[in-house]
């Protein structure tokens, strides 16, 4: 019987053929673009062939910079890649002049790759290891930014576009983010790792919370108002007559049943004491229904997705009149956090371990004469993810129904 000798090819050769295939077709190819940079295609090709990442974690140090620099190396040790996290402008507004500066730094000190929309929110530049020290100076002098946002320090700050794009913005989120990030009380920590774990600031202009501050930020600043929304009854009636809105739908969309419709008078009424600021009515009938004029900034603390005690929503602390009022509270709480929290515990974890009393004591000291929150009252600061009792009951009944359908109705079934 004859034997056939099969010619074997290496993972690198198979991977390079896969990259060639990805360059074919009518659409633009990211492989073609990668070839224009100094990105090491060989380990990437091997990773494609083997179906797992070609990279392992590494380490890299730049003098006097202790945050924002990450490194990885190829499995064979031949290639090293350095990532610089740099702080992005508030609202992610990149002017053409700023982008030219970013490109200049990326070409002169990096491999020509830039990441503008990553999970961290930071603007990430891939740098050449031998030029790392010079690159830090260039980022500060040419771009006017800085390196940071990794490790046990402030992660990248995030603000919704606010008044630049959104008619619902109740305060200037862009100014607020720039003010907090550049404030000496916080700026001094940007390149250090002195906290037990990371700290995040997020700024949302209204209760719809597009910055996901209520669920992902240690310090959440969310625009809100006191009382009922403002109603232009004449404009509202006109929109009803034109068929643009259905008043009964607006009534039914209110989670707290704060809205009533007087069919005889053709008048909509909202009970401000019941209003949860869900903004369902405003989204459906804007501009006939607008946020109230008594506008505030809701300060909440302690949210995160991953933690020692599971995901947590933020807890309400106070209603503020300006972002400047956040500074004394935040600095005092950060000092408490550094004193009381164990390693790798977020502020929300500290609240679970030490109780909300830690927050209340700091708020009483730094925010006198401000409406305060407690775990029970929650200040009536409500946004989309805060459910009413009726909604909780509805979801509980739905969950029981699903369990019964899939696992049977017996008390012993699980």
Buried (B, 14 or more C-beta within 10 A) or exposed (E): EEEEEEEEEEBBEBBBBEBEEBEEEEEEBEBEEBEEBBBBBBBBBBBBBBEEEBBEEBEBEBEEBBBBBBBBBBBEEEBBBBBBBBBBBBBBEEEEEBEEBBEEBBEEBBBBBBBEEEEBBBBBBBBBEEBBEBBBEBBEEBBEBBBBBBBBBBBBBBBBBBBBEBEBBBBBBBBBBBBBBEBEEBBEBBBBBEBBBBBBBBBBBBBBBBBBBBBBBBBBBBBBBBEBBBBBEEEBBEBBEEEEBBBEEBBEBBBBEBBEBEEEEEBBBBBBEBBBBBBBBBEBBBEBBBBBEEBBBBBBBBBBEEBBEEEBBBBBBBBBEEBEBBBBBBBBBBEBBEEBBEEEBBBBBBBBBEEBEBBBEBBEEBBEEBBBBEEEEBBBBBBBEBBBEEEEEEEEEEEEEEEEEEEEEEEEEE
